[in-house]
Amino acid sequence: MASEITTIKAWTYSEYGHSVDVLKFDPNVPIPQVKDDQALIKVAAASLNPIDYKRMEGAFKASDSPLPTAPGYDVSGVVVKVGSEVKKFKVGDEVYGDINVKALEYPKVIGSLAEYTAAEEILLAHKPKNLSFAEAASLPLTIETAYEGLERTGFSAGKSILVLGGAGGVGTHVIQLAKHVYGASKVAATSSTKKLELLSNLGADLPIDYTKENFEDLPEKFDVVFDTVGETEKAFKALKEGGKVVTIVPPGFPPSIFFILPSNGAILEKLNPYLESGKVKPVLDPKSPFPFSQSVEAFSYLETGRATGKVVIHPIP
Ligand SMILES: NC(=O)c1ccc[n+]([C@@H]2O[C@H](COP(=O)([O-])OP(=O)(O)OC[C@H]3O[C@@H](n4cnc5c(N)ncnc54)[C@H](OP(=O)(O)O)[C@@H]3O)[C@@H](O)[C@H]2O)c1
């Protein structure tokens, strides 16, 4: 019973630095306290995002939570306890979500690289029944970011889009949502040569090999460019008149639309039918899942910037 457990296993760091130097296994971390609006989750799987290593390197020290901390925004698992105000979930429910309300402001001290984590119910959704825990954990932060970015451009059926970084965690979902949820007229996306086939499989009509072609020099222009790489200036050269550039890579500059995702379980609930019908699929890097014991290796791999889809940690014992 979770209520009898006082300490849990987790990966934590006590100082900022690269994962190989600072991330350590800790068998005795106090179990997170559950607030009234939170659920305690027995973690089954976690996925890593670039923000995890940026935070670990101290990129937003001033607004970070105190160290030591266990990293991990994305989780899937089973609810083992609920706070008094929780209405949507009960003990035994399978859930998934991005557990941090605001990515850069006081993320949870105990993240998802832990046996148990706690999160507000508004950040969580029921796990799609057809997905494994590893698949579900791969989704929240990236698919919510993809959806939020498309919404902020006012994306709708019949519009065209160019996705910069189509093979990454976010890009793989921008392609799928634009094509299979919004009904884009045309989806173009960039990647290196070996990943072009994946882009097509996800729904890209025009995969562009950035090692051979400059997307900004192509004659075709787009209603929206979604920048997941940090090429905002060039993105404007690929835009139709009146089109919009959305970027998720800081700093972003006007007139591009830049945002930092506020986590929101309602987006996941909204997308669950598309995940359950198989129209939108999780994309796990071929090296995934990494077992819990290889969390440092998983970080090192994500830090190369070459992951395809998501780096997932599973099982978490
Ligand atoms: N603002 C927000 O709320 C928010 C939310 C999520 C993510 N982000 C940020 O967005 C960025 C992407 O996140 P992510 O999770 O998608 O990262 P990721 O999964 O680590 O992205 C890796 C992918 O990027 C591709 N890539 C790298 N350089 C490229 C280039 N010049 N052109 C095309 N593709 C390129 C790589 O493909 P190749 O090997 O083919 O190059 C690789 O597949 C990160 O900086 C992250 O911190 C921000």
PDBQT file of the ligand as one rigid body, heavy atoms in Angstrom, charges set to zero:
ROOT
HETATM    1  N1  LIG A 401       8.289  25.893 -25.879  1.00  0.00    +0.000 N 
HETATM    2  C1  LIG A 401       7.830  24.731 -25.488  1.00  0.00    +0.000 C 
HETATM    3  O1  LIG A 401       6.822  24.634 -24.788  1.00  0.00    +0.000 OA
HETATM    4  C2  LIG A 401       8.539  23.469 -25.922  1.00  0.00    +0.000 A 
HETATM    5  C3  LIG A 401       7.905  22.230 -25.791  1.00  0.00    +0.000 A 
HETATM    6  C4  LIG A 401       8.568  21.096 -26.253  1.00  0.00    +0.000 A 
HETATM    7  C5  LIG A 401       9.836  21.206 -26.796  1.00  0.00    +0.000 A 
HETATM    8  N2  LIG A 401      10.428  22.422 -26.863  1.00  0.00    +0.000 N 
HETATM    9  C6  LIG A 401      11.770  22.567 -27.465  1.00  0.00    +0.000 C 
HETATM   10  O2  LIG A 401      11.633  22.225 -28.845  1.00  0.00    +0.000 OA
HETATM   11  C7  LIG A 401      12.817  21.594 -29.308  1.00  0.00    +0.000 C 
HETATM   12  C8  LIG A 401      12.460  20.243 -29.936  1.00  0.00    +0.000 C 
HETATM   13  O3  LIG A 401      11.950  19.392 -28.955  1.00  0.00    +0.000 OA
HETATM   14  P1  LIG A 401      11.807  17.832 -29.265  1.00  0.00    +0.000 P 
HETATM   15  O4  LIG A 401      11.280  17.166 -28.061  1.00  0.00    +0.000 OA
HETATM   16  O5  LIG A 401      11.105  17.647 -30.561  1.00  0.00    +0.000 OA
HETATM   17  O6  LIG A 401      13.358  17.466 -29.447  1.00  0.00    +0.000 OA
HETATM   18  P2  LIG A 401      14.056  16.119 -29.948  1.00  0.00    +0.000 P 
HETATM   19  O7  LIG A 401      13.062  15.006 -29.975  1.00  0.00    +0.000 OA
HETATM   20  O8  LIG A 401      15.289  15.944 -29.160  1.00  0.00    +0.000 OA
HETATM   21  O9  LIG A 401      14.454  16.466 -31.457  1.00  0.00    +0.000 OA
HETATM   22  C9  LIG A 401      15.366  15.629 -32.088  1.00  0.00    +0.000 C 
HETATM   23  C10 LIG A 401      15.122  15.659 -33.586  1.00  0.00    +0.000 C 
HETATM   24  O10 LIG A 401      15.471  16.954 -34.087  1.00  0.00    +0.000 OA
HETATM   25  C11 LIG A 401      15.859  16.768 -35.438  1.00  0.00    +0.000 C 
HETATM   26  N3  LIG A 401      16.675  17.881 -35.923  1.00  0.00    +0.000 N 
HETATM   27  C12 LIG A 401      17.780  18.402 -35.303  1.00  0.00    +0.000 A 
HETATM   28  N4  LIG A 401      18.261  19.431 -36.066  1.00  0.00    +0.000 NA
HETATM   29  C13 LIG A 401      17.447  19.530 -37.148  1.00  0.00    +0.000 A 
HETATM   30  C14 LIG A 401      17.412  20.395 -38.290  1.00  0.00    +0.000 A 
HETATM   31  N5  LIG A 401      18.316  21.382 -38.463  1.00  0.00    +0.000 N 
HETATM   32  N6  LIG A 401      16.418  20.227 -39.191  1.00  0.00    +0.000 NA
HETATM   33  C15 LIG A 401      15.491  19.255 -39.033  1.00  0.00    +0.000 A 
HETATM   34  N7  LIG A 401      15.476  18.398 -37.993  1.00  0.00    +0.000 NA
HETATM   35  C16 LIG A 401      16.445  18.543 -37.064  1.00  0.00    +0.000 A 
HETATM   36  C17 LIG A 401      16.638  15.473 -35.408  1.00  0.00    +0.000 C 
HETATM   37  O11 LIG A 401      16.517  14.873 -36.672  1.00  0.00    +0.000 OA
HETATM   38  P3  LIG A 401      17.848  14.638 -37.558  1.00  0.00    +0.000 P 
HETATM   39  O12 LIG A 401      18.671  13.630 -36.802  1.00  0.00    +0.000 OA
HETATM   40  O13 LIG A 401      17.289  14.163 -38.849  1.00  0.00    +0.000 OA
HETATM   41  O14 LIG A 401      18.533  15.975 -37.632  1.00  0.00    +0.000 OA
HETATM   42  C18 LIG A 401      15.958  14.649 -34.321  1.00  0.00    +0.000 C 
HETATM   43  O15 LIG A 401      15.128  13.637 -34.861  1.00  0.00    +0.000 OA
HETATM   44  C19 LIG A 401      13.757  21.507 -28.091  1.00  0.00    +0.000 C 
HETATM   45  O16 LIG A 401      14.607  22.631 -28.096  1.00  0.00    +0.000 OA
HETATM   46  C20 LIG A 401      12.796  21.599 -26.915  1.00  0.00    +0.000 C 
HETATM   47  O17 LIG A 401      13.392  22.091 -25.733  1.00  0.00    +0.000 OA
HETATM   48  C21 LIG A 401       9.813  23.559 -26.434  1.00  0.00    +0.000 A 
ENDROOT
TORSDOF 0
